[in-house]
Amino acid sequence: MATADAVSLLRTLGAEDVAHPGGNLFDHLVRVHDELTEWGAPRELRLAGLCHALYGTDGFPVALFGLDRRAEVAALIGADAEALVYFYASCDRGSSYPEFADAAAEFTDRFTGERHVPDAAARRAFAELTAANELDVVRAHPEVSGTPELYGLLSGWRGLLSDRAAHEVERVLNPHS
């Protein structure tokens, strides 16, 4: 039921009318959800994939829902899935990405400026969602997004990714495969 409710919310919020590489934001969100499903991701992560842009992201500033409405999202998709949505949206990529694979590295919340060290489960979920998101964008615009830097980032997170996600990163982004 949560997936259908999330789809309904995204449509109500106009995600189909927001431009995004590969068509519109709604289609992108569904593709990310579907990729995570193919990889065998847990339900909470799949739902987070479907809703990962609700609050905007460091790379896509369009927010469909305000942070003051987090409780509504949690009621719709569950508290654990909403926490992943917030975690993904809150990432200050410039300060968090470079050392993210290091278990002791700090993560910077771009909304609050606070820094903390995420646990291993949060790091794995974040890496998996990032890989699904970025691979979808690359498939939509390989000339823009399929950069060596992206491959370097995601291959550097190999220890955080599921085998299926890591395989797809290699297949899509590795210029030598």
Backbone hydrogen bonds, N-H to C=O, Kabsch-Sander energy under -0.5 kcal/mol:
donor,donor_aa,acceptor,acceptor_aa,energy
5,D,1,M,-2.6
6,A,2,A,-2.6
7,V,3,T,-2.6
8,S,4,A,-2.3
9,L,5,D,-2.4
10,L,6,A,-2.7
11,R,7,V,-2.2
12,T,8,S,-2.5
13,L,9,L,-2.5
14,G,11,R,-1.2
15,A,10,L,-2.6
17,D,14,G,-1.9
18,V,15,A,-1.0
19,A,17,D,-0.6
20,H,23,G,-1.7
23,G,20,H,-1.7
25,L,15,A,-0.6
25,L,18,V,-2.8
26,F,15,A,-1.6
28,H,24,N,-2.0
29,L,25,L,-2.7
30,V,26,F,-2.3
31,R,27,D,-2.4
32,V,28,H,-2.5
33,H,29,L,-2.4
34,D,30,V,-2.7
35,E,31,R,-2.6
36,L,32,V,-2.5
37,T,33,H,-2.1
38,E,34,D,-2.5
39,W,35,E,-1.9
40,G,37,T,-1.6
41,A,36,L,-2.6
45,L,42,P,-0.5
46,R,42,P,-2.3
47,L,43,R,-2.6
48,A,44,E,-2.1
49,G,45,L,-2.5
50,L,46,R,-1.8
51,C,47,L,-1.6
52,H,48,A,-0.7
52,H,49,G,-0.5
54,L,51,C,-2.3
56,G,53,A,-1.6
57,T,60,F,-2.6
63,A,61,P,-0.5
64,L,53,A,-0.6
64,L,54,L,-1.5
65,F,54,L,-2.6
69,R,66,G,-2.0
70,R,67,L,-1.4
72,E,69,R,-0.7
73,V,69,R,-1.5
74,A,70,R,-2.7
75,A,71,A,-2.1
76,L,72,E,-1.3
77,I,73,V,-2.8
78,G,74,A,-2.0
82,E,78,G,-2.4
83,A,79,A,-2.3
84,L,80,D,-1.6
85,V,81,A,-2.1
86,Y,82,E,-2.8
87,F,83,A,-2.6
88,Y,84,L,-2.7
89,A,85,V,-2.6
90,S,86,Y,-2.7
91,C,87,F,-0.5
91,C,88,Y,-1.0
92,D,108,T,-2.2
93,R,91,C,-1.1
95,S,92,D,-0.6
96,S,92,D,-2.3
97,Y,93,R,-2.2
100,F,97,Y,-1.5
102,D,99,E,-2.1
105,A,102,D,-2.1
107,F,116,H,-3.5
109,D,107,F,-0.5
109,D,114,E,-3.0
110,R,90,S,-4.3
110,R,108,T,-0.7
113,G,109,D,-3.2
116,H,107,F,-2.0
123,R,119,D,-2.2
124,R,120,A,-2.5
125,A,121,A,-2.4
126,F,122,A,-2.6
127,A,123,R,-2.6
128,E,124,R,-2.5
129,L,125,A,-2.5
130,T,126,F,-2.6
131,A,127,A,-2.6
132,A,128,E,-2.4
133,N,129,L,-2.5
134,E,130,T,-3.0
135,L,131,A,-2.6
136,D,132,A,-1.6
137,V,133,N,-1.9
138,V,134,E,-2.7
139,R,135,L,-2.4
140,A,136,D,-1.5
141,H,137,V,-2.3
144,V,141,H,-1.3
145,S,141,H,-2.5
146,G,142,P,-1.5
147,T,145,S,-2.4
151,Y,147,T,-2.0
152,G,148,P,-2.8
153,L,149,E,-2.5
154,L,150,L,-2.8
155,S,151,Y,-2.8
156,G,152,G,-1.4
157,W,153,L,-0.7
157,W,154,L,-0.6
158,R,155,S,-1.3
160,L,157,W,-2.9
161,L,157,W,-0.9
161,L,158,R,-0.8
166,A,162,S,-2.8
167,H,163,D,-2.5
168,E,164,R,-2.0
169,V,165,A,-2.4
170,E,166,A,-2.2
171,R,167,H,-2.7
172,V,168,E,-2.7
173,L,169,V,-2.6
174,N,169,V,-0.7
174,N,170,E,-1.4
177,S,174,N,-1.6
